[in-house]
């Protein structure tokens, strides 16, 4: 099957927040997804829009691109977690987890 893929590794936002935006465009046509992401008021909207555009450019480089390509798979996984410490009273410290995401998009031709 003709597929094009793009990956965004170590995106500095938690996977839970990125999945909210990813769920909006999963399974849609590429044209509709790019248009929808330009109006999403979430921070993850622009990086996902760039990632889908990159996958479309990869499809064009492989001579697979057509007008009716759709998002076959949009996967958001947890990346590395950066651990920091927050000072608390009486010499204690609480952990802060700065989470990252790995996002993978696969485009295919719509039937």
Secondary structure, DSSP 8 states (H G I E B T S, - for coil): --EEEEEEEEESS-HHHHHHHHHHHTTSBHHHHHHHHTT--STHHHHHHHHHHHHHHHHHHTT---TTEEEEEEEEEE---EEEEEE-GGG-EEEEEE--EEEEEEEEE--
